[in-house]
């Protein structure tokens, strides 16, 4: 980051927290896929994705922010009725979460992610 602040010491905590968050998201989304009328699950999903996006933004991980934002937008549209809760939607969401998980892990390994965020966001 350009401000001279070294985030290196925070990366392990970021990775640990978001590993757990992604697992929690996967479970909640699987449950929501079976019961799309459960607004509490939808709120939980939106809250967790928003938190994931926020922690990534604080760390300066733009790739994770970008993809998390797209996932968040999908669930906002589901909530507002502008996007149907379909198997195709969940396929995309789970692919996006897998990509986010890989990006999170790559931060710990200090390796640039080879994930094509633009391609995924275009789906």
N, CA, C and O atoms as a MOPAC input file, in Angstrom:
PM7 MOZYME 1SCF
protein

 N      0.85100 1    -1.18100 1     0.00000 1
 C      0.00000 1     0.00000 1     0.00000 1
 C      0.88900 1     1.23300 1     0.00000 1
 O      1.99600 1     1.20400 1     0.53700 1
 N      0.41700 1     2.29200 1    -0.58700 1
 C      1.21600 1     3.47800 1    -0.79200 1
 C      1.46700 1     4.31400 1     0.44300 1
 O      2.32500 1     5.19600 1     0.40500 1
 N      0.76600 1     4.08600 1     1.52800 1
 C      0.91300 1     4.93800 1     2.70100 1
 C      2.03900 1     4.50600 1     3.62600 1
 O      2.23000 1     5.11500 1     4.67900 1
 N      2.78500 1     3.48000 1     3.26400 1
 C      3.90600 1     3.03300 1     4.07700 1
 C      3.52300 1     2.11700 1     5.21800 1
 O      4.39900 1     1.66900 1     5.95800 1
 N      2.25300 1     1.82500 1     5.38600 1
 C      1.79200 1     0.94100 1     6.45000 1
 C      1.98900 1    -0.50100 1     6.01700 1
 O      1.54100 1    -0.89400 1     4.94000 1
 N      2.64900 1    -1.28600 1     6.84200 1
 C      2.93500 1    -2.68300 1     6.50900 1
 C      1.82000 1    -3.57700 1     7.05100 1
 O      1.62600 1    -3.68700 1     8.26100 1
 N      1.09700 1    -4.20700 1     6.13800 1
 C     -0.02500 1    -5.06700 1     6.52500 1
 C      0.39100 1    -6.51000 1     6.77300 1
 O     -0.43000 1    -7.33400 1     7.17400 1
 N      1.64900 1    -6.81500 1     6.53900 1
 C      2.12900 1    -8.19700 1     6.58600 1
 C      1.72700 1    -8.92800 1     7.85800 1
 O      1.31400 1   -10.08600 1     7.80200 1
 N      1.84100 1    -8.27600 1     8.98600 1
 C      1.54200 1    -8.94900 1    10.25300 1
 C      0.04800 1    -9.24500 1    10.42400 1
 O     -0.32600 1   -10.07300 1    11.25400 1
 N     -0.80200 1    -8.57800 1     9.64900 1
 C     -2.25000 1    -8.78000 1     9.74700 1
 C     -2.76800 1    -9.86500 1     8.80200 1
 O     -3.90100 1   -10.32300 1     8.94500 1
 N     -1.94900 1   -10.27300 1     7.84700 1
 C     -2.40300 1   -11.22600 1     6.83100 1
 C     -2.84000 1   -12.56600 1     7.42800 1
 O     -3.90100 1   -13.06200 1     7.04900 1
 N     -2.07200 1   -13.18200 1     8.34900 1
 C     -2.54200 1   -14.46400 1     8.90300 1
 C     -3.91800 1   -14.36800 1     9.57100 1
 O     -4.74200 1   -15.26900 1     9.41800 1
 N     -4.16700 1   -13.29700 1    10.30000 1
 C     -5.47700 1   -13.11600 1    10.94400 1
 C     -6.56200 1   -12.92000 1     9.88300 1
 O     -7.65100 1   -13.48200 1     9.99900 1
 N     -6.27200 1   -12.13600 1     8.86500 1
 C     -7.21400 1   -11.93500 1     7.76200 1
 C     -7.57400 1   -13.27600 1     7.12600 1
 O     -8.74800 1   -13.56000 1     6.89000 1
 N     -6.56900 1   -14.09000 1     6.85000 1
 C     -6.79500 1   -15.38900 1     6.20600 1
 C     -7.60900 1   -16.30400 1     7.11600 1
 O     -8.57700 1   -16.91600 1     6.66500 1
 N     -7.22900 1   -16.40500 1     8.39000 1
 C     -7.95800 1   -17.27400 1     9.32600 1
 C     -9.42600 1   -16.87200 1     9.44200 1
 O    -10.32000 1   -17.71400 1     9.35000 1
 N     -9.66200 1   -15.58300 1     9.64500 1
 C    -11.03800 1   -15.10700 1     9.80100 1
 C    -11.86600 1   -15.36000 1     8.55000 1
 O    -13.03300 1   -15.74400 1     8.63200 1
 N    -11.25900 1   -15.14500 1     7.40300 1
 C    -12.03100 1   -15.28100 1     6.17300 1
 C    -12.16600 1   -16.71500 1     5.70800 1
 O    -13.09800 1   -17.03000 1     4.96900 1
 N    -11.26700 1   -17.59300 1     6.11500 1
 C    -11.49100 1   -19.03600 1     5.89600 1
 C    -12.79500 1   -19.43300 1     6.58300 1
 O    -13.66900 1   -20.06300 1     5.98900 1
 N    -12.89600 1   -19.04600 1     7.85200 1
 C    -14.10400 1   -19.35500 1     8.62500 1
 C    -15.33800 1   -18.70600 1     8.00500 1
 O    -16.39600 1   -19.32700 1     7.90600 1
 N    -15.19000 1   -17.46300 1     7.59600 1
 C    -16.31700 1   -16.72800 1     7.01500 1
 C    -16.79300 1   -17.40400 1     5.72600 1
 O    -17.99600 1   -17.52300 1     5.49600 1
 N    -15.86800 1   -17.83900 1     4.89800 1
 C    -16.23800 1   -18.48900 1     3.63400 1
 C    -16.92500 1   -19.82800 1     3.89600 1
 O    -17.87800 1   -20.17900 1     3.20100 1
 N    -16.45300 1   -20.57600 1     4.88800 1
 C    -17.12500 1   -21.83200 1     5.25400 1
 C    -18.55100 1   -21.55300 1     5.73300 1
 O    -19.49700 1   -22.24700 1     5.35800 1
 N    -18.67800 1   -20.53100 1     6.56200 1
 C    -19.99600 1   -20.14700 1     7.06500 1
 C    -20.90500 1   -19.71300 1     5.91000 1
 O    -22.08600 1   -20.06000 1     5.87800 1
 N    -20.35300 1   -18.96100 1     4.97600 1
 C    -21.11900 1   -18.54200 1     3.80600 1
 C    -21.57400 1   -19.73800 1     2.97900 1
 O    -22.73000 1   -19.80400 1     2.56100 1
 N    -20.67600 1   -20.67300 1     2.74700 1
 C    -21.04000 1   -21.86800 1     1.97900 1
 C    -22.19900 1   -22.61500 1     2.63100 1
 O    -23.13700 1   -23.03200 1     1.95100 1
 N    -22.13200 1   -22.78200 1     3.95600 1
 C    -23.21600 1   -23.47700 1     4.66600 1
 C    -24.53100 1   -22.70300 1     4.56800 1
 O    -25.58800 1   -23.28200 1     4.31700 1
 N    -24.44800 1   -21.38800 1     4.76900 1
 C    -25.65700 1   -20.56400 1     4.73100 1
 C    -26.26900 1   -20.54500 1     3.33200 1
 O    -27.49100 1   -20.58700 1     3.18500 1
 N    -25.43300 1   -20.48300 1     2.32000 1
 C    -25.94400 1   -20.44600 1     0.95100 1
 C    -26.55800 1   -21.78900 1     0.57100 1
 O    -27.58500 1   -21.82900 1    -0.10700 1
 N    -25.94300 1   -22.88700 1     1.00000 1
 C    -26.54100 1   -24.21100 1     0.75800 1
 C    -27.92600 1   -24.29700 1     1.39400 1
 O    -28.86600 1   -24.80900 1     0.78600 1
 N    -28.04400 1   -23.79500 1     2.61500 1
 C    -29.33800 1   -23.81200 1     3.30300 1
 C    -30.33400 1   -22.89100 1     2.60200 1
 O    -31.50700 1   -23.23700 1     2.46000 1
 N    -29.87300 1   -21.72800 1     2.16800 1
 C    -30.75900 1   -20.77700 1     1.48900 1
 C    -31.21100 1   -21.32000 1     0.13700 1
 O    -32.33100 1   -21.06000 1    -0.30200 1
 N    -30.34400 1   -22.06800 1    -0.51000 1
 C    -30.70300 1   -22.67800 1    -1.79400 1
 C    -31.90300 1   -23.61400 1    -1.62400 1
 O    -32.73400 1   -23.73700 1    -2.52400 1
 N    -31.98600 1   -24.27000 1    -0.46300 1
 C    -33.09300 1   -25.18900 1    -0.18300 1
 C    -34.34000 1   -24.46000 1     0.30700 1
 O    -35.45500 1   -24.96200 1     0.16700 1
 N    -34.14400 1   -23.26800 1     0.88600 1
 C    -35.26800 1   -22.50500 1     1.43400 1
 C    -35.05700 1   -21.01800 1     1.15300 1
 O    -34.65400 1   -20.25800 1     2.03300 1
 N    -35.33500 1   -20.61900 1    -0.08400 1
 C    -35.09100 1   -19.24100 1    -0.51500 1
 C    -36.05400 1   -18.23600 1     0.11200 1
 O    -35.93100 1   -17.03400 1    -0.12500 1
 N    -37.00400 1   -18.71100 1     0.90400 1
 C    -37.91200 1   -17.79100 1     1.59000 1
 C    -37.38400 1   -17.40400 1     2.97300 1
 O    -37.98500 1   -16.57200 1     3.65300 1
 N    -36.26900 1   -17.99900 1     3.39100 1
 C    -35.70600 1   -17.74700 1     4.71400 1
 C    -34.91900 1   -16.43500 1     4.70900 1
 O    -33.74300 1   -16.40000 1     4.34700 1
 N    -35.58900 1   -15.36800 1     5.11400 1
 C    -34.97100 1   -14.04400 1     5.08300 1
 C    -33.84400 1   -13.89000 1     6.09200 1
 O    -32.93100 1   -13.09200 1     5.87800 1
 N    -33.89300 1   -14.63400 1     7.18100 1
 C    -32.79800 1   -14.57700 1     8.15500 1
 C    -31.50300 1   -15.11400 1     7.54800 1
 O    -30.42900 1   -14.55000 1     7.76200 1
 N    -31.61000 1   -16.19700 1     6.79600 1
 C    -30.43100 1   -16.72900 1     6.10100 1
 C    -29.90600 1   -15.72200 1     5.08700 1
 O    -28.69700 1   -15.52200 1     4.97300 1
 N    -30.80800 1   -15.09500 1     4.35600 1
 C    -30.40100 1   -14.10000 1     3.36800 1
 C    -29.66900 1   -12.94300 1     4.03800 1
 O    -28.64800 1   -12.47500 1     3.53300 1
 N    -30.18800 1   -12.48100 1     5.17300 1
 C    -29.52000 1   -11.40800 1     5.91800 1
 C    -28.13200 1   -11.84600 1     6.37800 1
 O    -27.17500 1   -11.07600 1     6.29400 1
 N    -28.02300 1   -13.08200 1     6.86400 1
 C    -26.73300 1   -13.60700 1     7.30900 1
 C    -25.74100 1   -13.65300 1     6.14900 1
 O    -24.58400 1   -13.25900 1     6.29600 1
 N    -26.19700 1   -14.13200 1     5.00800 1
 C    -25.33300 1   -14.20700 1     3.82300 1
 C    -24.84700 1   -12.81500 1     3.43900 1
 O    -23.65600 1   -12.60400 1     3.21300 1
 N    -25.76600 1   -11.88100 1     3.36900 1
 C    -25.40300 1   -10.51600 1     2.97600 1
 C    -24.44900 1    -9.88100 1     3.98400 1
 O    -23.51600 1    -9.17700 1     3.59600 1
 N    -24.67300 1   -10.12300 1     5.25800 1
 C    -23.80300 1    -9.57900 1     6.30300 1
 C    -22.39300 1   -10.15900 1     6.19100 1
 O    -21.40800 1    -9.42500 1     6.27800 1
 N    -22.29800 1   -11.47100 1     5.99800 1
 C    -20.98700 1   -12.12000 1     5.91100 1
 C    -20.21300 1   -11.68700 1     4.66500 1
 O    -19.00700 1   -11.45000 1     4.72700 1
 N    -20.91500 1   -11.58800 1     3.53800 1
 C    -20.24100 1   -11.14000 1     2.31200 1
 C    -19.78400 1    -9.69400 1     2.47200 1
 O    -18.68600 1    -9.33600 1     2.04800 1
 N    -20.62500 1    -8.86800 1     3.08200 1
 C    -20.26700 1    -7.46400 1     3.29900 1
 C    -19.03700 1    -7.34900 1     4.21000 1
 O    -18.15400 1    -6.52700 1     3.96500 1
 N    -18.98800 1    -8.16200 1     5.24200 1
 C    -17.83900 1    -8.15000 1     6.15300 1
 C    -16.57800 1    -8.62900 1     5.44700 1
 O    -15.50600 1    -8.05000 1     5.62600 1
 N    -16.70000 1    -9.67200 1     4.65500 1
 C    -15.56900 1   -10.16100 1     3.86400 1
 C    -15.04100 1    -9.05300 1     2.95700 1
 O    -13.83400 1    -8.81900 1     2.88200 1
 N    -15.94800 1    -8.38500 1     2.27900 1
 C    -15.56800 1    -7.28400 1     1.38800 1
 C    -14.87500 1    -6.16700 1     2.17400 1
 O    -13.86400 1    -5.62300 1     1.72900 1
 N    -15.41800 1    -5.83500 1     3.32700 1
 C    -14.84800 1    -4.75900 1     4.13500 1
 C    -13.46000 1    -5.06800 1     4.66500 1
 O    -12.58300 1    -4.20500 1     4.65300 1
 N    -13.25500 1    -6.29400 1     5.12900 1
 C    -11.92000 1    -6.64100 1     5.63800 1
 C    -10.90700 1    -6.67100 1     4.50000 1
 O     -9.75400 1    -6.27900 1     4.67900 1
 N    -11.33700 1    -7.13500 1     3.33400 1
 C    -10.43500 1    -7.13600 1     2.17300 1
 C    -10.08600 1    -5.70600 1     1.76600 1
 O     -8.94600 1    -5.41700 1     1.40200 1
 N    -11.07000 1    -4.82100 1     1.83100 1
 C    -10.81800 1    -3.41900 1     1.49100 1
 C     -9.81800 1    -2.80400 1     2.46600 1
 O     -8.91400 1    -2.07900 1     2.05200 1
 N     -9.97400 1    -3.08700 1     3.75200 1
 C     -9.03200 1    -2.54300 1     4.74100 1
 C     -7.60800 1    -3.01700 1     4.48000 1
 O     -6.64700 1    -2.29500 1     4.74400 1
 N     -7.48100 1    -4.23200 1     3.96300 1
 C     -6.16100 1    -4.79600 1     3.68500 1
 C     -5.62800 1    -4.37200 1     2.31500 1
 O     -4.46100 1    -4.60800 1     2.00000 1
 N     -6.46700 1    -3.75900 1     1.51700 1
 C     -6.04700 1    -3.32400 1     0.19300 1
 C     -6.08600 1    -4.41700 1    -0.85800 1
 O     -5.41000 1    -4.31000 1    -1.88100 1
 N     -6.86900 1    -5.47200 1    -0.62500 1
 C     -6.95900 1    -6.60500 1    -1.54900 1
 C     -8.10900 1    -6.37600 1    -2.53200 1
 O     -9.20600 1    -6.91000 1    -2.36700 1
 N     -7.83500 1    -5.58700 1    -3.53800 1
 C     -8.85000 1    -5.14000 1    -4.48600 1
 C     -9.51200 1    -6.30800 1    -5.21600 1
 O    -10.70800 1    -6.25600 1    -5.50200 1
 N     -8.75000 1    -7.35800 1    -5.52000 1
 C     -9.33200 1    -8.50300 1    -6.22500 1
 C    -10.44900 1    -9.14500 1    -5.41200 1
 O    -11.49700 1    -9.49300 1    -5.95700 1
 N    -10.22800 1    -9.30200 1    -4.12400 1
 C    -11.23900 1    -9.89400 1    -3.24600 1
 C    -12.41900 1    -8.93800 1    -3.08000 1
 O    -13.57400 1    -9.36400 1    -3.07500 1
 N    -12.12700 1    -7.65400 1    -2.94600 1
 C    -13.19200 1    -6.65100 1    -2.82300 1
 C    -14.10200 1    -6.69200 1    -4.04700 1
 O    -15.32600 1    -6.69500 1    -3.91700 1
 N    -13.50700 1    -6.72300 1    -5.22200 1
 C    -14.27300 1    -6.68900 1    -6.46700 1
 C    -15.21400 1    -7.87800 1    -6.58200 1
 O    -16.39900 1    -7.71100 1    -6.87200 1
 N    -14.69500 1    -9.06500 1    -6.35700 1
 C    -15.52100 1   -10.26200 1    -6.50400 1
 C    -16.54900 1   -10.37500 1    -5.37600 1
 O    -17.68400 1   -10.78800 1    -5.61600 1
 N    -16.16700 1   -10.01700 1    -4.16000 1
 C    -17.11200 1   -10.03000 1    -3.03700 1
 C    -18.26500 1    -9.06800 1    -3.29500 1
 O    -19.41900 1    -9.36300 1    -2.98200 1
 N    -17.94000 1    -7.92600 1    -3.86300 1
 C    -18.96800 1    -6.93300 1    -4.17100 1
 C    -19.97200 1    -7.48700 1    -5.18300 1
 O    -21.17400 1    -7.25400 1    -5.05700 1
 N    -19.48600 1    -8.21000 1    -6.17300 1
 C    -20.38500 1    -8.81100 1    -7.16800 1
 C    -21.30600 1    -9.85000 1    -6.52200 1
 O    -22.49600 1    -9.91300 1    -6.83000 1
 N    -20.74600 1   -10.65900 1    -5.62800 1
 C    -21.56400 1   -11.65400 1    -4.91900 1
 C    -22.61000 1   -10.93900 1    -4.06100 1
 O    -23.77900 1   -11.32500 1    -4.04000 1
 N    -22.18100 1    -9.90800 1    -3.36600 1
 C    -23.10300 1    -9.13200 1    -2.53800 1
 C    -24.23000 1    -8.55000 1    -3.39800 1
 O    -25.39800 1    -8.60400 1    -3.01400 1
 N    -23.87800 1    -7.99900 1    -4.55100 1
 C    -24.88400 1    -7.43400 1    -5.45800 1
 C    -25.90400 1    -8.47900 1    -5.89800 1
 O    -27.09400 1    -8.18500 1    -6.00900 1
 N    -25.43000 1    -9.71100 1    -6.15100 1
 C    -26.35800 1   -10.76600 1    -6.55900 1
 C    -27.40100 1   -11.01700 1    -5.47800 1
 O    -28.58400 1   -11.17500 1    -5.77700 1
 N    -26.96200 1   -11.05300 1    -4.21700 1
 C    -27.91100 1   -11.32300 1    -3.14000 1
 C    -28.81500 1   -10.12600 1    -2.86100 1
 O    -29.95500 1   -10.30500 1    -2.43400 1
 N    -28.33000 1    -8.92000 1    -3.09400 1
 C    -29.20200 1    -7.74700 1    -2.99400 1
 C    -30.31500 1    -7.86400 1    -4.03300 1
 O    -31.48000 1    -7.59700 1    -3.73800 1
 N    -29.94900 1    -8.26700 1    -5.25200 1
 C    -30.95400 1    -8.42600 1    -6.31400 1
 C    -31.93500 1    -9.55100 1    -5.99500 1
 O    -33.12300 1    -9.44100 1    -6.30200 1
 N    -31.45400 1   -10.62100 1    -5.38700 1
 C    -32.35400 1   -11.70000 1    -4.96300 1
 C    -33.33200 1   -11.15000 1    -3.93200 1
 O    -34.53400 1   -11.40200 1    -4.01700 1
 N    -32.82400 1   -10.40800 1    -2.96900 1
 C    -33.66900 1    -9.84300 1    -1.90900 1
 C    -34.72600 1    -8.90900 1    -2.49000 1
 O    -35.87800 1    -8.91400 1    -2.05600 1
 N    -34.32600 1    -8.11000 1    -3.47400 1
 C    -35.24300 1    -7.13000 1    -4.06000 1
 C    -36.15200 1    -7.73800 1    -5.12500 1
 O    -37.03300 1    -7.05900 1    -5.65300 1
 N    -35.93900 1    -9.01400 1    -5.44100 1
 C    -36.77300 1    -9.67900 1    -6.43200 1
 C    -36.31900 1    -9.49400 1    -7.86900 1
 O    -37.00600 1    -9.93000 1    -8.79200 1
 N    -35.18300 1    -8.86000 1    -8.07300 1
 C    -34.69200 1    -8.61900 1    -9.42400 1
 C    -33.87500 1    -9.76100 1    -9.99700 1
 O    -33.49600 1    -9.73300 1   -11.16800 1
 N    -33.60400 1   -10.76600 1    -9.17800 1
 C    -32.83100 1   -11.92300 1    -9.62200 1
 C    -33.44500 1   -13.15800 1    -8.99200 1
 O    -33.65800 1   -13.20800 1    -7.78100 1
 N    -33.72400 1   -14.13900 1    -9.80800 1
 C    -34.33600 1   -15.37100 1    -9.32300 1
 C    -33.30100 1   -16.27200 1    -8.66000 1
 O    -32.15400 1   -16.35900 1    -9.09800 1
 N    -33.72700 1   -16.92400 1    -7.61800 1
 C    -32.89700 1   -17.88600 1    -6.89900 1
 C    -32.95000 1   -19.20500 1    -7.67000 1
 O    -33.86200 1   -20.01000 1    -7.48200 1
 N    -31.95300 1   -19.41500 1    -8.54700 1
 C    -31.93800 1   -20.59800 1    -9.41500 1
 C    -30.65300 1   -21.39900 1    -9.21900 1
 O    -29.69000 1   -20.92800 1    -8.61400 1
 N    -30.66700 1   -22.61200 1    -9.74300 1
 C    -29.47400 1   -23.45700 1    -9.67300 1
 C    -28.29600 1   -22.78300 1   -10.37700 1
 O    -27.16200 1   -22.86000 1    -9.90500 1
 N    -28.56400 1   -22.12800 1   -11.49600 1
 C    -27.50800 1   -21.42200 1   -12.22800 1
 C    -26.87900 1   -20.31900 1   -11.39600 1
 O    -25.66500 1   -20.12100 1   -11.42900 1
 N    -27.70700 1   -19.60300 1   -10.65100 1
 C    -27.19800 1   -18.55300 1    -9.77300 1
 C    -26.26700 1   -19.14800 1    -8.72500 1
 O    -25.18500 1   -18.61700 1    -8.47400 1
 N    -26.68500 1   -20.23900 1    -8.12200 1
 C    -25.86800 1   -20.84600 1    -7.07200 1
 C    -24.57200 1   -21.42100 1    -7.62800 1
 O    -23.54400 1   -21.39500 1    -6.95200 1
 N    -24.61000 1   -21.93700 1    -8.84600 1
 C    -23.37200 1   -22.40700 1    -9.47800 1
 C    -22.36200 1   -21.26700 1    -9.57400 1
 O    -21.18400 1   -21.43700 1    -9.25600 1
 N    -22.83500 1   -20.10700 1   -10.01400 1
 C    -21.95600 1   -18.93800 1   -10.13100 1
 C    -21.47300 1   -18.48800 1    -8.76200 1
 O    -20.29000 1   -18.19400 1    -8.58700 1
 N    -22.37900 1   -18.43100 1    -7.78800 1
 C    -22.01000 1   -17.98600 1    -6.43900 1
 C    -20.96000 1   -18.91300 1    -5.82800 1
 O    -19.98100 1   -18.44100 1    -5.25100 1
 N    -21.15700 1   -20.21900 1    -5.95000 1
 C    -20.17900 1   -21.15200 1    -5.37200 1
 C    -18.84000 1   -21.08500 1    -6.10200 1
 O    -17.79100 1   -21.22800 1    -5.47500 1
 N    -18.86300 1   -20.87000 1    -7.41100 1
 C    -17.61000 1   -20.67800 1    -8.14000 1
 C    -16.90000 1   -19.42100 1    -7.65100 1
 O    -15.68400 1   -19.41800 1    -7.46000 1
 N    -17.67000 1   -18.35600 1    -7.45100 1
 C    -17.09300 1   -17.10300 1    -6.96400 1
 C    -16.50100 1   -17.28900 1    -5.57200 1
 O    -15.40800 1   -16.79400 1    -5.29800 1
 N    -17.20600 1   -17.99800 1    -4.68600 1
 C    -16.67500 1   -18.24100 1    -3.34100 1
 C    -15.40600 1   -19.08000 1    -3.38100 1
 O    -14.48000 1   -18.84300 1    -2.60400 1
 N    -15.35500 1   -20.05700 1    -4.27900 1
 C    -14.12300 1   -20.83700 1    -4.43800 1
 C    -12.97100 1   -19.94700 1    -4.89100 1
 O    -11.84500 1   -20.07800 1    -4.41000 1
 N    -13.26400 1   -19.04400 1    -5.81500 1
 C    -12.23400 1   -18.12200 1    -6.29000 1
 C    -11.78200 1   -17.19900 1    -5.16500 1
 O    -10.58700 1   -16.94700 1    -5.00300 1
 N    -12.72900 1   -16.70000 1    -4.39500 1
 C    -12.39100 1   -15.82700 1    -3.26700 1
 C    -11.53700 1   -16.59300 1    -2.26300 1
 O    -10.54700 1   -16.06300 1    -1.75900 1
 N    -11.91400 1   -17.83400 1    -1.97200 1
 C    -11.12900 1   -18.65500 1    -1.03700 1
 C     -9.70000 1   -18.81800 1    -1.53900 1
 O     -8.75600 1   -18.72900 1    -0.75400 1
 N     -9.53100 1   -19.05200 1    -2.82800 1
 C     -8.18500 1   -19.17100 1    -3.39900 1
 C     -7.41700 1   -17.86200 1    -3.29400 1
 O     -6.21800 1   -17.86000 1    -3.01200 1
 N     -8.10300 1   -16.75500 1    -3.52100 1
 C     -7.44700 1   -15.45100 1    -3.40400 1
 C     -7.02900 1   -15.18500 1    -1.96300 1
 O     -5.93800 1   -14.67300 1    -1.71100 1
 N     -7.90300 1   -15.53400 1    -1.01600 1
 C     -7.57400 1   -15.36000 1     0.40600 1
 C     -6.33100 1   -16.17100 1     0.75000 1
 O     -5.40200 1   -15.65200 1     1.36800 1
 N     -6.31100 1   -17.43300 1     0.35500 1
 C     -5.15100 1   -18.29200 1     0.63900 1
 C     -3.88500 1   -17.76300 1    -0.02000 1
 O     -2.79900 1   -17.87000 1     0.55000 1
 N     -4.01300 1   -17.19800 1    -1.21000 1
 C     -2.83200 1   -16.68100 1    -1.90700 1
 C     -2.20300 1   -15.52200 1    -1.14600 1
 O     -1.00300 1   -15.28200 1    -1.27500 1
 N     -2.98600 1   -14.80500 1    -0.36100 1
 C     -2.43700 1   -13.69100 1     0.42300 1
 C     -1.49600 1   -14.21900 1     1.49900 1
 O     -0.47500 1   -13.59900 1     1.79800 1
 N     -1.84000 1   -15.36300 1     2.07800 1
 C     -0.99500 1   -15.96600 1     3.10400 1
 C      0.31400 1   -16.45900 1     2.50300 1
 O      1.37400 1   -16.36300 1     3.12300 1
 N      0.22600 1   -16.97800 1     1.31100 1
 C      1.40600 1   -17.52000 1     0.64300 1
 C      2.21200 1   -16.43100 1    -0.05500 1
 O      3.26600 1   -16.69900 1    -0.63000 1
 N      1.70600 1   -15.19700 1     0.00100 1
 C      2.35200 1   -14.06300 1    -0.64600 1
 C      2.56800 1   -14.33200 1    -2.13100 1
 O      3.62300 1   -14.04300 1    -2.69500 1
 N      1.54000 1   -14.88700 1    -2.73400 1
 C      1.57800 1   -15.20500 1    -4.15600 1
 C      0.43400 1   -14.45800 1    -4.81800 1
 O     -0.67900 1   -14.41200 1    -4.29200 1
 N      0.71100 1   -13.88200 1    -5.95500 1
 C     -0.37500 1   -13.22400 1    -6.68700 1
 C     -1.34800 1   -14.27600 1    -7.18200 1
 O     -0.94900 1   -15.29400 1    -7.74800 1
 N     -2.59600 1   -14.02400 1    -6.96900 1
 C     -3.63200 1   -14.95100 1    -7.41400 1
 C     -3.70100 1   -14.94500 1    -8.93700 1
 O     -3.59500 1   -13.89700 1    -9.57600 1
 N     -3.87900 1   -16.12600 1    -9.50000 1
 C     -4.03400 1   -16.22400 1   -10.95200 1
 C     -5.50700 1   -16.21000 1   -11.34300 1
 O     -5.84900 1   -16.44800 1   -12.50100 1
 N     -6.36500 1   -15.93400 1   -10.39100 1
 C     -7.80100 1   -15.90600 1   -10.63400 1
 C     -8.15300 1   -14.73200 1   -11.53500 1
 O     -7.69100 1   -13.61200 1   -11.31700 1
 N     -8.96000 1   -14.98700 1   -12.53200 1
 C     -9.40100 1   -13.94400 1   -13.44300 1
 C    -10.70700 1   -13.34800 1   -12.92100 1
 O    -11.79600 1   -13.81600 1   -13.25500 1
 N    -10.58000 1   -12.30700 1   -12.09700 1
 C    -11.73000 1   -11.68000 1   -11.45500 1
 C    -12.65900 1   -11.06300 1   -12.49900 1
 O    -13.87900 1   -11.18100 1   -12.39000 1
 N    -12.09000 1   -10.41000 1   -13.50400 1
 C    -12.92000 1    -9.76100 1   -14.51700 1
 C    -13.80200 1   -10.77800 1   -15.23800 1
 O    -14.97400 1   -10.51200 1   -15.50500 1
 N    -13.23500 1   -11.93900 1   -15.55100 1
 C    -14.01100 1   -12.97800 1   -16.23400 1
 C    -15.18000 1   -13.43800 1   -15.36300 1
 O    -16.30200 1   -13.58600 1   -15.84900 1
 N    -14.91300 1   -13.66200 1   -14.07600 1
 C    -15.96200 1   -14.13100 1   -13.17100 1
 C    -17.04600 1   -13.07100 1   -13.00500 1
 O    -18.23200 1   -13.40000 1   -12.97800 1
 N    -16.65000 1   -11.80300 1   -12.89500 1
 C    -17.62000 1   -10.72800 1   -12.69500 1
 C    -18.49000 1   -10.51700 1   -13.92900 1
 O    -19.58800 1    -9.96900 1   -13.83300 1
 N    -18.00500 1   -10.94800 1   -15.07500 1
 C    -18.76800 1   -10.79900 1   -16.30000 1
 C    -19.87100 1   -11.82500 1   -16.46500 1
 O    -20.67300 1   -11.71900 1   -17.39200 1
 N    -19.93100 1   -12.81000 1   -15.59300 1
 C    -20.94100 1   -13.87700 1   -15.71800 1
 C    -22.31500 1   -13.41800 1   -15.29800 1
 O    -23.26700 1   -14.19600 1   -15.34600 1

